[in-house]
Amino acid sequence: MNRGTFIKVGQHLGALDYLLPEEYTSTLKILHSRAPQSSMEEIRQVIREDLRKEV
C-alpha cells in the first residue's frame, strides 16, 4: 500500500551522497532508474478506492 512512499524515501536517501556512506547511496540509487512501475489499472483502482471517482 505504501510502496510509492517507500520508493520516494529511498530515492531521496540515494541522492544524499554528500551525507550518507557510498554503500548506502549506491544501493538506493537503483530506485532512480529501475523503480517498480504501477500499471494504469493499478492506478485506476487506487483512484476508485481512495477518491471514489473514475478516471
All heavy atoms as TSV, in Angstrom:
chain	resi	resn	atom	element	x	y	z
A	1	MET	N	N	0.814	-1.191	0.000
A	1	MET	CA	C	0.000	0.000	0.000
A	1	MET	C	C	0.862	1.262	0.000
A	1	MET	O	O	0.558	2.219	-0.674
A	1	MET	CB	C	-0.917	-0.034	1.225
A	1	MET	CG	C	-2.051	0.908	1.119
A	1	MET	SD	S	-3.230	0.239	-0.031
A	1	MET	CE	C	-4.669	1.038	0.425
A	2	ASN	N	N	1.933	1.251	0.761
A	2	ASN	CA	C	2.798	2.430	0.834
A	2	ASN	C	C	4.033	2.299	-0.042
A	2	ASN	O	O	5.021	2.981	0.186
A	2	ASN	CB	C	3.230	2.667	2.285
A	2	ASN	CG	C	2.083	3.094	3.145
A	2	ASN	OD1	O	1.253	3.878	2.733
A	2	ASN	ND2	N	2.010	2.572	4.346
A	3	ARG	N	N	3.966	1.429	-1.028
A	3	ARG	CA	C	5.134	1.160	-1.872
A	3	ARG	C	C	5.699	2.443	-2.456
A	3	ARG	O	O	6.908	2.665	-2.427
A	3	ARG	CB	C	4.741	0.181	-2.968
A	3	ARG	CG	C	5.893	-0.211	-3.854
A	3	ARG	CD	C	5.487	-1.274	-4.823
A	3	ARG	NE	N	4.712	-0.678	-5.910
A	3	ARG	CZ	C	4.337	-1.343	-6.982
A	3	ARG	NH1	N	4.610	-2.618	-7.100
A	3	ARG	NH2	N	3.663	-0.744	-7.926
A	4	GLY	N	N	4.849	3.306	-2.982
A	4	GLY	CA	C	5.323	4.547	-3.592
A	4	GLY	C	C	6.029	5.453	-2.607
A	4	GLY	O	O	7.040	6.082	-2.929
A	5	THR	N	N	5.511	5.505	-1.394
A	5	THR	CA	C	6.128	6.336	-0.360
A	5	THR	C	C	7.522	5.842	-0.039
A	5	THR	O	O	8.477	6.620	0.040
A	5	THR	CB	C	5.260	6.331	0.913
A	5	THR	OG1	O	3.959	6.799	0.577
A	5	THR	CG2	C	5.877	7.192	1.995
A	6	PHE	N	N	7.664	4.535	0.137
A	6	PHE	CA	C	8.966	3.965	0.467
A	6	PHE	C	C	9.957	4.134	-0.684
A	6	PHE	O	O	11.145	4.381	-0.453
A	6	PHE	CB	C	8.832	2.495	0.852
A	6	PHE	CG	C	8.067	2.285	2.132
A	6	PHE	CD1	C	7.009	1.412	2.179
A	6	PHE	CD2	C	8.409	2.979	3.285
A	6	PHE	CE1	C	6.300	1.218	3.362
A	6	PHE	CE2	C	7.713	2.796	4.466
A	6	PHE	CZ	C	6.651	1.917	4.506
A	7	ILE	N	N	9.482	4.033	-1.909
A	7	ILE	CA	C	10.360	4.238	-3.063
A	7	ILE	C	C	10.854	5.680	-3.091
A	7	ILE	O	O	12.039	5.945	-3.305
A	7	ILE	CB	C	9.646	3.863	-4.373
A	7	ILE	CG1	C	9.454	2.345	-4.439
A	7	ILE	CG2	C	10.423	4.369	-5.593
A	7	ILE	CD1	C	8.583	1.873	-5.574
A	8	LYS	N	N	9.952	6.643	-2.864
A	8	LYS	CA	C	10.359	8.054	-2.868
A	8	LYS	C	C	11.364	8.343	-1.754
A	8	LYS	O	O	12.326	9.087	-1.965
A	8	LYS	CB	C	9.147	8.979	-2.727
A	8	LYS	CG	C	8.209	8.986	-3.921
A	8	LYS	CD	C	8.909	9.208	-5.237
A	8	LYS	CE	C	9.344	10.640	-5.433
A	8	LYS	NZ	N	10.017	10.851	-6.741
A	9	VAL	N	N	11.161	7.768	-0.583
A	9	VAL	CA	C	12.119	7.962	0.520
A	9	VAL	C	C	13.472	7.372	0.125
A	9	VAL	O	O	14.519	7.995	0.335
A	9	VAL	CB	C	11.593	7.335	1.829
A	9	VAL	CG1	C	12.677	7.294	2.896
A	9	VAL	CG2	C	10.387	8.104	2.340
A	10	GLY	N	N	13.460	6.173	-0.471
A	10	GLY	CA	C	14.706	5.561	-0.925
A	10	GLY	C	C	15.410	6.391	-1.978
A	10	GLY	O	O	16.634	6.523	-1.970
A	11	GLN	N	N	14.641	6.968	-2.907
A	11	GLN	CA	C	15.228	7.828	-3.933
A	11	GLN	C	C	15.882	9.052	-3.297
A	11	GLN	O	O	16.978	9.468	-3.683
A	11	GLN	CB	C	14.168	8.262	-4.935
A	11	GLN	CG	C	13.722	7.150	-5.856
A	11	GLN	CD	C	12.539	7.543	-6.714
A	11	GLN	OE1	O	11.750	8.410	-6.367
A	11	GLN	NE2	N	12.407	6.869	-7.853
A	12	HIS	N	N	15.208	9.621	-2.332
A	12	HIS	CA	C	15.762	10.800	-1.655
A	12	HIS	C	C	17.056	10.435	-0.926
A	12	HIS	O	O	18.063	11.141	-1.044
A	12	HIS	CB	C	14.737	11.388	-0.684
A	12	HIS	CG	C	15.238	12.582	0.051
A	12	HIS	ND1	N	15.475	13.789	-0.563
A	12	HIS	CD2	C	15.582	12.747	1.345
A	12	HIS	CE1	C	15.935	14.650	0.328
A	12	HIS	NE2	N	16.010	14.035	1.489
A	13	LEU	N	N	17.038	9.335	-0.189
A	13	LEU	CA	C	18.235	8.919	0.535
A	13	LEU	C	C	19.376	8.592	-0.427
A	13	LEU	O	O	20.536	8.875	-0.128
A	13	LEU	CB	C	17.920	7.709	1.421
A	13	LEU	CG	C	16.990	7.977	2.599
A	13	LEU	CD1	C	16.638	6.671	3.291
A	13	LEU	CD2	C	17.625	8.959	3.577
A	14	GLY	N	N	19.059	8.022	-1.581
A	14	GLY	CA	C	20.079	7.716	-2.571
A	14	GLY	C	C	20.756	8.953	-3.127
A	14	GLY	O	O	21.883	8.884	-3.621
A	15	ALA	N	N	20.096	10.081	-3.046
A	15	ALA	CA	C	20.661	11.339	-3.542
A	15	ALA	C	C	21.518	12.051	-2.489
A	15	ALA	O	O	22.159	13.057	-2.794
A	15	ALA	CB	C	19.539	12.268	-4.004
A	16	LEU	N	N	21.556	11.526	-1.289
A	16	LEU	CA	C	22.303	12.177	-0.207
A	16	LEU	C	C	23.736	11.665	-0.129
A	16	LEU	O	O	24.268	11.401	0.949
A	16	LEU	CB	C	21.588	11.958	1.134
A	16	LEU	CG	C	20.201	12.568	1.273
A	16	LEU	CD1	C	19.588	12.205	2.617
A	16	LEU	CD2	C	20.256	14.079	1.110
A	17	ASP	N	N	24.405	11.560	-1.273
A	17	ASP	CA	C	25.759	11.016	-1.280
A	17	ASP	C	C	26.767	11.911	-0.569
A	17	ASP	O	O	27.851	11.473	-0.226
A	17	ASP	CB	C	26.217	10.710	-2.708
A	17	ASP	CG	C	26.034	11.867	-3.660
A	17	ASP	OD1	O	25.597	12.943	-3.228
A	17	ASP	OD2	O	26.330	11.670	-4.848
A	18	TYR	N	N	26.414	13.145	-0.305
A	18	TYR	CA	C	27.276	14.043	0.456
A	18	TYR	C	C	27.141	13.816	1.962
A	18	TYR	O	O	27.930	14.329	2.740
A	18	TYR	CB	C	26.948	15.506	0.134
A	18	TYR	CG	C	25.509	15.878	0.439
A	18	TYR	CD1	C	25.148	16.357	1.695
A	18	TYR	CD2	C	24.522	15.732	-0.531
A	18	TYR	CE1	C	23.825	16.680	1.977
A	18	TYR	CE2	C	23.217	16.056	-0.255
A	18	TYR	CZ	C	22.871	16.524	1.000
A	18	TYR	OH	O	21.565	16.829	1.271
A	19	LEU	N	N	26.141	13.000	2.353
A	19	LEU	CA	C	25.864	12.809	3.774
A	19	LEU	C	C	25.970	11.347	4.220
A	19	LEU	O	O	26.456	11.071	5.309
A	19	LEU	CB	C	24.452	13.344	4.067
A	19	LEU	CG	C	23.968	13.330	5.498
A	19	LEU	CD1	C	24.842	14.235	6.355
A	19	LEU	CD2	C	22.527	13.810	5.561
A	20	LEU	N	N	25.514	10.436	3.357
A	20	LEU	CA	C	25.486	9.018	3.719
A	20	LEU	C	C	26.656	8.272	3.082
A	20	LEU	O	O	27.172	8.687	2.050
A	20	LEU	CB	C	24.166	8.397	3.249
A	20	LEU	CG	C	22.900	8.954	3.882
A	20	LEU	CD1	C	21.668	8.354	3.215
A	20	LEU	CD2	C	22.884	8.681	5.370
A	21	PRO	N	N	27.042	7.148	3.678
A	21	PRO	CA	C	28.130	6.341	3.097
A	21	PRO	C	C	27.772	5.850	1.692
A	21	PRO	O	O	26.606	5.591	1.385
A	21	PRO	CB	C	28.252	5.157	4.060
A	21	PRO	CG	C	27.605	5.603	5.327
A	21	PRO	CD	C	26.561	6.591	4.940
A	22	GLU	N	N	28.778	5.700	0.856
A	22	GLU	CA	C	28.607	5.283	-0.534
A	22	GLU	C	C	27.916	3.929	-0.635
A	22	GLU	O	O	27.168	3.677	-1.579
A	22	GLU	CB	C	29.981	5.250	-1.222
A	22	GLU	CG	C	29.921	5.165	-2.720
A	22	GLU	CD	C	29.893	3.729	-3.223
A	22	GLU	OE1	O	30.413	2.837	-2.547
A	22	GLU	OE2	O	29.328	3.514	-4.317
A	23	GLU	N	N	28.131	3.049	0.333
A	23	GLU	CA	C	27.492	1.726	0.302
A	23	GLU	C	C	25.966	1.847	0.300
A	23	GLU	O	O	25.278	1.076	-0.350
A	23	GLU	CB	C	27.928	0.881	1.510
A	23	GLU	CG	C	29.387	0.524	1.526
A	23	GLU	CD	C	30.263	1.611	2.121
A	23	GLU	OE1	O	29.754	2.534	2.799
A	23	GLU	OE2	O	31.483	1.554	1.881
A	24	TYR	N	N	25.457	2.801	1.033
A	24	TYR	CA	C	24.009	3.014	1.098
A	24	TYR	C	C	23.492	3.689	-0.172
A	24	TYR	O	O	22.516	3.261	-0.776
A	24	TYR	CB	C	23.620	3.861	2.305
A	24	TYR	CG	C	23.901	3.209	3.630
A	24	TYR	CD1	C	24.819	3.764	4.512
A	24	TYR	CD2	C	23.257	2.041	4.018
A	24	TYR	CE1	C	25.088	3.168	5.733
A	24	TYR	CE2	C	23.518	1.436	5.234
A	24	TYR	CZ	C	24.437	2.014	6.090
A	24	TYR	OH	O	24.698	1.425	7.291
A	25	THR	N	N	24.148	4.785	-0.540
A	25	THR	CA	C	23.627	5.559	-1.667
A	25	THR	C	C	23.728	4.799	-2.990
A	25	THR	O	O	22.837	4.898	-3.818
A	25	THR	CB	C	24.339	6.919	-1.782
A	25	THR	OG1	O	25.746	6.712	-1.929
A	25	THR	CG2	C	24.071	7.789	-0.563
A	26	SER	N	N	24.796	4.013	-3.169
A	26	SER	CA	C	24.914	3.271	-4.427
A	26	SER	C	C	23.812	2.223	-4.536
A	26	SER	O	O	23.307	1.961	-5.632
A	26	SER	CB	C	26.292	2.628	-4.546
A	26	SER	OG	O	26.477	1.652	-3.538
A	27	THR	N	N	23.430	1.642	-3.426
A	27	THR	CA	C	22.337	0.663	-3.433
A	27	THR	C	C	21.001	1.338	-3.700
A	27	THR	O	O	20.197	0.847	-4.497
A	27	THR	CB	C	22.284	-0.088	-2.089
A	27	THR	OG1	O	23.531	-0.737	-1.875
A	27	THR	CG2	C	21.169	-1.111	-2.066
A	28	LEU	N	N	20.763	2.466	-3.076
A	28	LEU	CA	C	19.478	3.155	-3.211
A	28	LEU	C	C	19.325	3.878	-4.555
A	28	LEU	O	O	18.208	4.119	-4.991
A	28	LEU	CB	C	19.290	4.134	-2.059
A	28	LEU	CG	C	19.101	3.473	-0.687
A	28	LEU	CD1	C	19.191	4.515	0.415
A	28	LEU	CD2	C	17.787	2.729	-0.620
A	29	LYS	N	N	20.428	4.214	-5.211
A	29	LYS	CA	C	20.333	4.913	-6.499
A	29	LYS	C	C	19.654	4.063	-7.559
A	29	LYS	O	O	19.178	4.581	-8.564
A	29	LYS	CB	C	21.704	5.365	-6.963
A	29	LYS	CG	C	22.163	6.596	-6.210
A	29	LYS	CD	C	23.465	7.138	-6.722
A	29	LYS	CE	C	23.849	8.298	-5.820
A	29	LYS	NZ	N	24.657	9.274	-6.432
A	30	ILE	N	N	19.596	2.761	-7.357
A	30	ILE	CA	C	18.878	1.880	-8.283
A	30	ILE	C	C	17.422	2.328	-8.401
A	30	ILE	O	O	16.809	2.212	-9.457
A	30	ILE	CB	C	18.971	0.412	-7.813
A	30	ILE	CG1	C	20.402	-0.081	-7.964
A	30	ILE	CG2	C	18.013	-0.480	-8.568
A	30	ILE	CD1	C	20.674	-1.418	-7.322
A	31	LEU	N	N	16.880	2.864	-7.325
A	31	LEU	CA	C	15.485	3.312	-7.329
A	31	LEU	C	C	15.261	4.504	-8.264
A	31	LEU	O	O	14.132	4.800	-8.615
A	31	LEU	CB	C	15.036	3.674	-5.911
A	31	LEU	CG	C	14.973	2.510	-4.930
A	31	LEU	CD1	C	14.681	3.023	-3.525
A	31	LEU	CD2	C	13.931	1.502	-5.365
A	32	HIS	N	N	16.319	5.190	-8.649
A	32	HIS	CA	C	16.166	6.315	-9.581
A	32	HIS	C	C	15.867	5.834	-10.985
A	32	HIS	O	O	15.064	6.427	-11.695
A	32	HIS	CB	C	17.423	7.179	-9.602
A	32	HIS	CG	C	17.636	7.938	-8.330
A	32	HIS	ND1	N	18.839	8.481	-7.998
A	32	HIS	CD2	C	16.811	8.246	-7.314
A	32	HIS	CE1	C	18.748	9.096	-6.833
A	32	HIS	NE2	N	17.517	8.967	-6.398
A	33	SER	N	N	16.516	4.751	-11.399
A	33	SER	CA	C	16.371	4.314	-12.786
A	33	SER	C	C	15.590	3.009	-12.947
A	33	SER	O	O	15.101	2.728	-14.023
A	33	SER	CB	C	17.754	4.149	-13.416
A	33	SER	OG	O	18.500	3.200	-12.693
A	34	ARG	N	N	15.486	2.227	-11.872
A	34	ARG	CA	C	14.823	0.931	-12.011
A	34	ARG	C	C	13.774	0.697	-10.925
A	34	ARG	O	O	13.622	-0.422	-10.441
A	34	ARG	CB	C	15.862	-0.185	-11.970
A	34	ARG	CG	C	16.740	-0.188	-13.211
A	34	ARG	CD	C	17.627	-1.367	-13.244
A	34	ARG	NE	N	18.885	-0.984	-12.585
A	34	ARG	CZ	C	19.795	-1.833	-12.164
A	34	ARG	NH1	N	19.611	-3.106	-12.286
A	34	ARG	NH2	N	20.895	-1.394	-11.599
A	35	ALA	N	N	13.053	1.712	-10.572
A	35	ALA	CA	C	11.987	1.563	-9.580
A	35	ALA	C	C	10.836	0.761	-10.181
A	35	ALA	O	O	10.576	0.842	-11.379
A	35	ALA	CB	C	11.480	2.934	-9.139
A	36	PRO	N	N	10.158	-0.021	-9.356
A	36	PRO	CA	C	8.994	-0.757	-9.871
A	36	PRO	C	C	7.944	0.213	-10.396
A	36	PRO	O	O	7.775	1.309	-9.868
A	36	PRO	CB	C	8.465	-1.506	-8.654
A	36	PRO	CG	C	9.470	-1.359	-7.587
A	36	PRO	CD	C	10.383	-0.244	-7.951
A	37	GLN	N	N	7.254	-0.197	-11.432
A	37	GLN	CA	C	6.226	0.655	-12.026
A	37	GLN	C	C	4.846	0.070	-11.764
A	37	GLN	O	O	4.681	-1.140	-11.677
A	37	GLN	CB	C	6.449	0.778	-13.522
A	37	GLN	CG	C	7.745	1.463	-13.866
A	37	GLN	CD	C	7.923	1.614	-15.369
A	37	GLN	OE1	O	7.104	1.178	-16.160
A	37	GLN	NE2	N	9.011	2.243	-15.765
A	38	SER	N	N	3.879	0.936	-11.659
A	38	SER	CA	C	2.479	0.514	-11.496
A	38	SER	C	C	1.804	0.551	-12.855
A	38	SER	O	O	2.080	1.430	-13.678
A	38	SER	CB	C	1.741	1.464	-10.556
A	38	SER	OG	O	2.332	1.441	-9.284
A	39	SER	N	N	0.910	-0.396	-13.065
A	39	SER	CA	C	0.144	-0.396	-14.309
A	39	SER	C	C	-0.954	0.657	-14.225
A	39	SER	O	O	-1.321	1.114	-13.142
A	39	SER	CB	C	-0.485	-1.768	-14.551
A	39	SER	OG	O	-1.522	-2.008	-13.614
A	40	MET	N	N	-1.490	1.033	-15.371
A	40	MET	CA	C	-2.588	2.000	-15.394
A	40	MET	C	C	-3.785	1.462	-14.617
A	40	MET	O	O	-4.469	2.222	-13.934
A	40	MET	CB	C	-2.984	2.279	-16.835
A	40	MET	CG	C	-2.856	3.682	-17.383
A	40	MET	SD	S	-2.420	4.990	-16.290
A	40	MET	CE	C	-3.929	5.890	-16.273
A	41	GLU	N	N	-4.030	0.163	-14.706
A	41	GLU	CA	C	-5.158	-0.422	-13.993
A	41	GLU	C	C	-4.958	-0.320	-12.476
A	41	GLU	O	O	-5.902	-0.045	-11.743
A	41	GLU	CB	C	-5.388	-1.878	-14.401
A	41	GLU	CG	C	-6.631	-2.478	-13.790
A	41	GLU	CD	C	-7.894	-1.615	-13.955
A	41	GLU	OE1	O	-8.113	-1.050	-15.044
A	41	GLU	OE2	O	-8.651	-1.506	-12.975
A	42	GLU	N	N	-3.738	-0.503	-12.001
A	42	GLU	CA	C	-3.461	-0.341	-10.569
A	42	GLU	C	C	-3.712	1.099	-10.131
A	42	GLU	O	O	-4.273	1.348	-9.063
A	42	GLU	CB	C	-2.022	-0.733	-10.254
A	42	GLU	CG	C	-1.739	-2.206	-10.364
A	42	GLU	CD	C	-0.273	-2.539	-10.214
A	42	GLU	OE1	O	0.562	-1.883	-10.870
A	42	GLU	OE2	O	0.027	-3.465	-9.445
A	43	ILE	N	N	-3.318	2.041	-10.955
A	43	ILE	CA	C	-3.527	3.456	-10.645
A	43	ILE	C	C	-5.020	3.780	-10.613
A	43	ILE	O	O	-5.500	4.454	-9.701
A	43	ILE	CB	C	-2.780	4.343	-11.654
A	43	ILE	CG1	C	-1.275	4.126	-11.507
A	43	ILE	CG2	C	-3.160	5.810	-11.483
A	43	ILE	CD1	C	-0.445	4.714	-12.614
A	44	ARG	N	N	-5.756	3.270	-11.603
A	44	ARG	CA	C	-7.210	3.493	-11.628
A	44	ARG	C	C	-7.875	2.907	-10.386
A	44	ARG	O	O	-8.783	3.505	-9.819
A	44	ARG	CB	C	-7.805	2.871	-12.882
A	44	ARG	CG	C	-7.552	3.643	-14.139
A	44	ARG	CD	C	-8.313	3.038	-15.317
A	44	ARG	NE	N	-7.987	3.722	-16.533
A	44	ARG	CZ	C	-7.192	3.247	-17.480
A	44	ARG	NH1	N	-6.655	2.052	-17.371
A	44	ARG	NH2	N	-6.934	3.960	-18.554
A	45	GLN	N	N	-7.430	1.735	-9.972
A	45	GLN	CA	C	-8.014	1.093	-8.795
A	45	GLN	C	C	-7.787	1.933	-7.540
A	45	GLN	O	O	-8.695	2.100	-6.725
A	45	GLN	CB	C	-7.422	-0.299	-8.614
A	45	GLN	CG	C	-8.017	-1.038	-7.429
A	45	GLN	CD	C	-7.439	-2.439	-7.287
A	45	GLN	OE1	O	-6.753	-2.930	-8.171
A	45	GLN	NE2	N	-7.731	-3.064	-6.181
A	46	VAL	N	N	-6.594	2.487	-7.388
A	46	VAL	CA	C	-6.312	3.335	-6.227
A	46	VAL	C	C	-7.211	4.566	-6.245
A	46	VAL	O	O	-7.775	4.957	-5.219
A	46	VAL	CB	C	-4.819	3.740	-6.186
A	46	VAL	CG1	C	-4.567	4.835	-5.166
A	46	VAL	CG2	C	-3.947	2.527	-5.901
A	47	ILE	N	N	-7.369	5.179	-7.416
A	47	ILE	CA	C	-8.233	6.364	-7.525
A	47	ILE	C	C	-9.676	5.996	-7.177
A	47	ILE	O	O	-10.348	6.710	-6.435
A	47	ILE	CB	C	-8.122	6.993	-8.929
A	47	ILE	CG1	C	-6.718	7.584	-9.100
A	47	ILE	CG2	C	-9.205	8.048	-9.147
A	47	ILE	CD1	C	-6.407	8.043	-10.495
A	48	ARG	N	N	-10.147	4.850	-7.715
A	48	ARG	CA	C	-11.520	4.407	-7.398
A	48	ARG	C	C	-11.696	4.184	-5.901
A	48	ARG	O	O	-12.691	4.618	-5.316
A	48	ARG	CB	C	-11.829	3.104	-8.140
A	48	ARG	CG	C	-12.359	3.281	-9.530
A	48	ARG	CD	C	-12.992	2.018	-10.089
A	48	ARG	NE	N	-12.065	0.928	-10.266
A	48	ARG	CZ	C	-11.300	0.699	-11.342
A	48	ARG	NH1	N	-11.366	1.483	-12.354
A	48	ARG	NH2	N	-10.495	-0.301	-11.419
A	49	GLU	N	N	-10.736	3.506	-5.287
A	49	GLU	CA	C	-10.861	3.173	-3.862
A	49	GLU	C	C	-10.687	4.398	-2.965
A	49	GLU	O	O	-11.436	4.578	-2.016
A	49	GLU	CB	C	-9.834	2.105	-3.492
A	49	GLU	CG	C	-10.158	0.752	-4.096
A	49	GLU	CD	C	-9.063	-0.278	-3.846
A	49	GLU	OE1	O	-8.055	0.032	-3.164
A	49	GLU	OE2	O	-9.208	-1.398	-4.347
A	50	ASP	N	N	-9.685	5.216	-3.255
A	50	ASP	CA	C	-9.368	6.338	-2.370
A	50	ASP	C	C	-10.254	7.554	-2.607
A	50	ASP	O	O	-10.673	8.219	-1.658
A	50	ASP	CB	C	-7.914	6.746	-2.519
A	50	ASP	CG	C	-6.956	5.714	-1.949
A	50	ASP	OD1	O	-7.425	4.697	-1.392
A	50	ASP	OD2	O	-5.725	5.896	-2.075
A	51	LEU	N	N	-10.522	7.850	-3.863
A	51	LEU	CA	C	-11.280	9.061	-4.191
A	51	LEU	C	C	-12.731	8.791	-4.588
A	51	LEU	O	O	-13.502	9.726	-4.753
A	51	LEU	CB	C	-10.583	9.829	-5.314
A	51	LEU	CG	C	-9.134	10.240	-5.056
A	51	LEU	CD1	C	-8.544	10.925	-6.265
A	51	LEU	CD2	C	-9.031	11.127	-3.823
A	52	ARG	N	N	-13.035	7.508	-4.769
A	52	ARG	CA	C	-14.379	7.100	-5.213
A	52	ARG	C	C	-14.779	7.824	-6.504
A	52	ARG	O	O	-15.895	8.290	-6.652
A	52	ARG	CB	C	-15.404	7.315	-4.121
A	52	ARG	CG	C	-15.099	6.542	-2.851
A	52	ARG	CD	C	-16.128	6.794	-1.790
A	52	ARG	NE	N	-15.679	6.371	-0.488
A	52	ARG	CZ	C	-15.759	5.134	-0.013
A	52	ARG	NH1	N	-16.291	4.195	-0.739
A	52	ARG	NH2	N	-15.338	4.846	1.198
A	53	LYS	N	N	-13.798	7.918	-7.406
A	53	LYS	CA	C	-14.020	8.570	-8.704
A	53	LYS	C	C	-13.465	7.666	-9.800
A	53	LYS	O	O	-12.596	6.861	-9.581
A	53	LYS	CB	C	-13.270	9.910	-8.781
A	53	LYS	CG	C	-13.666	10.914	-7.740
A	53	LYS	CD	C	-14.926	11.604	-8.098
A	53	LYS	CE	C	-15.239	12.665	-7.069
A	53	LYS	NZ	N	-16.474	13.301	-7.296
A	54	GLU	N	N	-13.961	7.862	-11.012
A	54	GLU	CA	C	-13.448	7.172	-12.189
A	54	GLU	C	C	-12.522	8.118	-12.957
A	54	GLU	O	O	-12.747	9.325	-12.974
A	54	GLU	CB	C	-14.588	6.708	-13.094
A	54	GLU	CG	C	-15.396	5.569	-12.530
A	54	GLU	CD	C	-14.607	4.282	-12.349
A	54	GLU	OE1	O	-13.730	3.974	-13.182
A	54	GLU	OE2	O	-14.878	3.562	-11.374
A	55	VAL	N	N	-11.528	7.554	-13.584
A	55	VAL	CA	C	-10.596	8.362	-14.382
A	55	VAL	C	C	-11.205	8.577	-15.744
A	55	VAL	O	O	-11.757	7.709	-16.341
A	55	VAL	CB	C	-9.238	7.617	-14.527
A	55	VAL	CG1	C	-8.298	8.410	-15.403
A	55	VAL	CG2	C	-8.644	7.391	-13.170
